[in-house]
Every structure is written in structure tokens, then in C-alpha cells.
Amino acid sequence: MISGSLVPRFDHIVIVMMENKSDGDIVGNKDAGYINRLIGQSGVARDYYAVAHPSLPNYLALIGGSTFGVNNDCTGCFQAADSLIDKIEESGRSWKAYMESMPEPCFVGSSGRYVQKHDPFIYFDSIRNDEKRCNRIVPYSQLGTDLALRGTTPDFVWISPNSCHDMHDCSVEVGDNWLSVEVPNILKSKAFAAQNSLLVILWDEADNKNSNRVPIFLFGRAVKAGYASDVRYDHYSLLRTIEIAWGLSPLTKNDRNASTMQEFFK
């Protein structure tokens, strides 16, 4: 395990989760023109892997440190387990999850382009069954208001685009166009312009069942712009990097033993 001592204590961490593309579907693809233009500003992990198929277990792994034995996109497989949210709150930090096309805060189930399987937070009993916590899972439309001020921007931000904009049901080009509108709003927000914050754009799993290597891009003033790594990482590595940044204890042996992504930071 690589030491995490060089991971900055970020003011804010923003995760944007895209869907079902391998690194070869994105890097160098003319239909992902915006993303490819950003590569020179970002850190790129070229050997980063999802940990399972299909979508849901990867989402659970990223905030729970485990797939919990889930091997499908079940809707009733709720978990009585700790999550990253418990650790974030214990450290005195704030969080919010923004779900595009979600009908209302704390919505359970799927509706139109909003699908429950892309909302890992609702699967944890300690979040879903706590009204205050559950109401921090909100429609994406609230993000712009929250980003307007540093004081209203949560320390941890999770963004799930809807099932079209995340490239699951629609093309790479459609998802790239969505990112070209939304990402600049994040990067020009006060949380990034005036603070040391981290934006991570990644994909949950690859359509290629043989490899499951997915794209991931890191942005922020502490990230080495244009840096690329061939070190092998996976979703547990990203979780561990967040934990190290904020001094959080690991959730399971999976994240405890994962290599941190410290090489990407100045």
C-alpha cells in the first residue's frame, strides 16, 4: 500500500459518476471532444478499474468499501452497514448527493430518467431511514444554488447525471455535451476558484466484460495538470484517497488495503 501522506486535505471533493464506458470509448474519441480537451488540465489514471458488474455494486463499493455480495441492479437490497457518509459526518464535514431527474429529495425507486441503481446512498439503511440524512439526496437542480457560495457548497458532493446524460442510454456525444455545460459551472464556483478542491469524473464500469478498465480524470489546483499514470488503481483506491485526504478511518479491508492516488497531487 502506498502511503497517503501526500494527499491534500481538500476543502471540497466532487464526484461525477458516468456510465458504462471503457477508457478506449472516451480517450481519443472525437465524440468526446470536450473531455479530451480537458485531459491536458487533468490527472489521468490509465490503468483504473471498476470492481464488478453491473452498475450497482460499483456504486456501493465507492461509498461503502464493499459490493456486499450484490451482483445485480437490485432495488430492495438495502444495507445495514457503515458508509463513507458516516465517516464524513463524524469528521464534522457536510455532504449532499445530487441526482439528475430525481422527482423529489429522498425519493425511493426509479422515475423516468432517474434510476435508483445509480443512487448508492439510498441503499444504506442509516441514510434512507434518517429523514435529515435522506433529504440530503436531492434533485440535481439544487446544485447551482448550493455552488453559489462557499458556505452552501457541501464538503462532499456526489453527482449522478440521469440515465441519458451519463452515457448509459444515450451516446458518448450527448454525455460529453452535458459535461461541457456542467463541468465549467463546477470549476468556476467559489469552492474551486477560492479553495483547494478536487473534482473527479469517472465511469462506473466498462461495457467490455473482459477488462472493466474505465476512464477517470482528476481536476483541481493541487492536481498535476497533464499528468498520466499507468499504476493500477480501482474504485477502492479512490475511496481510500478520499479517506486519507480527510483523515477518515477505512470502512473495510478493501479500501484499507487499496493504494492511494497520491502521485496525482503536487
C-alpha positions in Angstrom: 0.0 0.0 0.0 1.3 3.4 -1.0 1.5 5.9 1.9 -1.2 8.6 1.7 0.8 11.3 3.3 0.9 13.5 0.2 -2.8 13.6 -0.4 -4.0 17.2 0.3 -6.8 18.0 2.8 -9.2 19.2 0.2 -11.8 21.8 1.1 -14.3 20.1 -1.2 -14.4 16.8 -3.1 -16.8 16.5 -6.1 -17.5 13.1 -7.7 -19.3 12.9 -11.1 -20.2 9.4 -12.0 -20.7 8.5 -15.6 -21.8 5.1 -17.0 -20.7 2.0 -18.9 -17.7 3.1 -20.9 -14.2 1.8 -21.2 -11.2 4.1 -21.4 -11.0 3.4 -25.1 -14.6 4.6 -25.6 -13.6 8.1 -24.3 -9.9 8.9 -24.6 -9.2 9.9 -28.2 -12.9 9.6 -29.3 -13.9 12.6 -31.4 -17.5 12.3 -29.9 -15.9 13.1 -26.5 -14.3 16.3 -27.7 -14.9 18.3 -24.6 -13.5 15.6 -22.3 -10.5 15.1 -24.5 -9.8 18.9 -24.4 -9.8 18.7 -20.6 -7.1 16.0 -20.5 -4.3 18.5 -20.5 -5.7 20.1 -17.4 -6.3 16.9 -15.5 -4.6 13.9 -14.0 -5.5 10.7 -15.8 -5.2 7.2 -14.4 -4.8 5.0 -17.5 -5.0 1.7 -15.6 -8.1 2.2 -13.4 -10.7 -0.5 -13.0 -14.2 -1.0 -11.8 -14.6 -3.8 -9.3 -17.7 -5.6 -10.6 -20.6 -5.8 -13.0 -23.2 -4.4 -13.3 -23.6 -0.8 -12.1 -24.9 -1.0 -8.5 -22.1 -3.0 -6.9 -19.6 -0.4 -8.2 -21.6 2.4 -6.7 -21.8 0.6 -3.4 -18.1 -0.1 -3.4 -17.3 3.6 -3.9 -19.1 4.7 -0.8 -19.3 1.5 1.2 -16.0 -0.2 0.7 -17.7 -3.4 -0.5 -20.1 -4.7 -3.1 -21.8 -6.5 -0.2 -22.3 -9.5 -2.4 -24.6 -7.6 -4.7 -24.2 -8.9 -8.3 -27.2 -7.2 -10.0 -29.1 -3.9 -10.0 -31.5 -4.9 -7.3 -33.8 -2.2 -5.8 -34.5 -3.8 -2.4 -31.0 -5.0 -1.4 -30.6 -2.4 1.3 -27.6 -2.5 3.5 -27.3 -2.2 7.3 -23.6 -1.1 7.0 -21.5 1.9 7.6 -20.7 4.1 4.6 -18.4 7.0 3.7 -21.2 9.3 4.8 -20.8 8.1 8.4 -17.1 8.9 8.3 -17.6 12.3 6.7 -20.2 13.3 9.3 -18.1 12.0 12.1 -15.3 14.3 10.9 -17.6 17.3 11.1 -17.9 17.7 7.3 -21.0 18.2 5.2 -22.3 16.2 2.2 -25.0 16.2 -0.4 -25.8 13.9 -3.3 -27.3 15.4 -6.5 -29.4 13.2 -8.7 -30.5 14.5 -12.1 -34.2 13.9 -12.9 -34.9 12.8 -9.3 -38.6 13.8 -8.6 -38.0 14.9 -5.0 -35.5 14.6 -2.2 -35.1 11.1 -0.6 -37.1 9.5 -3.5 -37.0 5.7 -3.3 -37.5 3.9 -6.6 -37.0 4.9 -10.2 -38.8 7.5 -12.2 -38.2 8.3 -15.9 -34.5 9.0 -16.5 -33.8 8.8 -12.8 -32.8 5.2 -11.8 -32.3 4.1 -8.2 -29.4 1.8 -9.1 -27.3 5.0 -9.8 -28.0 6.3 -6.3 -25.9 4.3 -3.8 -26.9 6.5 -0.8 -30.5 5.3 -0.8 -29.3 1.7 -0.3 -27.8 2.4 3.2 -30.4 2.0 6.0 -28.6 4.6 8.1 -29.2 7.2 5.4 -32.6 6.1 3.9 -34.2 5.7 7.3 -33.0 9.0 8.7 -35.1 11.9 7.4 -32.5 14.5 7.8 -29.8 12.5 6.1 -32.1 11.2 3.4 -33.1 14.7 2.5 -29.5 15.4 1.5 -30.1 13.2 -1.5 -31.7 15.9 -3.7 -32.6 16.7 -7.3 -29.7 17.9 -9.4 -31.4 21.2 -10.0 -30.4 22.3 -6.5 -26.6 22.2 -7.3 -26.4 25.6 -8.9 -27.9 27.3 -5.8 -25.6 25.4 -3.5 -22.5 26.2 -5.6 -23.2 29.9 -5.5 -21.5 30.4 -2.1 -18.6 28.6 -0.4 -20.8 28.4 2.7 -23.6 26.5 1.0 -21.3 24.1 -1.0 -21.1 20.8 0.8 -17.7 19.4 1.6 -18.5 16.2 -0.3 -20.6 16.4 -3.4 -21.8 13.4 -5.4 -23.4 13.9 -8.8 -25.3 11.3 -10.8 -26.4 12.5 -14.2 -29.6 11.0 -15.5 -29.6 7.8 -17.5 -29.2 9.7 -20.8 -26.6 12.3 -19.8 -24.4 9.7 -18.0 -24.0 7.9 -21.4 -25.9 4.8 -20.2 -28.9 5.2 -22.5 -27.6 7.9 -24.8 -24.5 8.4 -26.9 -21.0 9.5 -25.8 -21.6 12.7 -27.6 -24.7 13.5 -25.6 -22.9 12.8 -22.3 -19.9 14.9 -23.4 -22.2 17.8 -24.3 -23.8 17.6 -20.9 -20.4 17.7 -19.2 -19.3 20.6 -21.4 -22.1 22.7 -19.8 -22.0 21.4 -16.2 -18.3 21.0 -15.5 -17.4 24.6 -16.1 -20.0 25.6 -13.6 -18.3 23.4 -11.0 -14.8 24.6 -11.8 -15.7 28.3 -11.8 -17.6 28.0 -8.5 -16.2 29.6 -5.4 -15.4 26.2 -4.0 -12.8 25.8 -6.8 -11.8 29.4 -7.6 -11.1 30.3 -4.0 -10.4 27.0 -2.3 -8.4 23.8 -2.8 -10.9 21.4 -4.1 -10.9 18.2 -6.1 -13.2 17.2 -9.0 -13.2 13.6 -10.1 -15.1 12.5 -13.3 -15.2 8.7 -13.7 -17.2 5.8 -15.1 -18.8 3.1 -13.0 -17.9 0.1 -15.2 -16.9 -0.8 -18.8 -19.1 -2.5 -21.4 -16.0 -4.6 -22.1 -16.6 -7.6 -19.8 -13.1 -8.8 -20.2 -11.2 -5.8 -18.9 -13.5 -3.5 -16.9 -10.9 -0.7 -17.2 -12.6 2.7 -17.1 -11.7 6.3 -17.6 -11.1 8.6 -14.6 -10.0 12.3 -14.7 -8.9 14.4 -11.7 -9.1 18.2 -11.6 -8.1 20.9 -9.1 -5.3 23.3 -8.2 -3.5 20.5 -6.3 -3.6 18.1 -9.3 -0.7 17.8 -11.6 -2.1 19.1 -14.9 -1.4 16.8 -17.8 -0.1 14.0 -15.5 -0.8 10.4 -16.6 -0.2 7.3 -14.6 0.0 3.6 -15.5 -0.2 2.4 -11.9 -3.2 0.1 -11.4 -6.0 1.6 -9.3 -9.7 0.8 -8.8 -12.7 2.2 -7.1 -11.4 1.3 -3.7 -8.3 3.4 -4.4 -10.4 6.4 -5.0 -12.4 5.8 -1.7 -9.1 5.3 0.2 -7.7 8.6 -1.3 -10.8 10.4 0.0 -10.4 8.8 3.4 -6.7 9.8 3.6 -7.4 13.4 2.5 -9.8 13.9 5.3 -8.3 11.6 8.0 -11.1 9.1 7.9 -10.8 5.5 9.0 -11.3 2.8 6.4 -14.6 1.0 6.1 -13.4 -2.4 5.1 -10.2 -4.3 4.2 -10.9 -3.4 0.6 -10.3 0.3 1.0 -7.8 -0.2 3.9 -5.5 -2.2 1.6 -6.0 -0.1 -1.6 -3.3 2.1 -3.0 -3.9 5.8 -2.6 -3.7 8.0 -5.7 -1.3 10.4 -4.1 1.0 10.6 -7.2 -1.5 12.8 -8.9 -1.1 15.7 -6.5 1.5 18.4 -6.3 
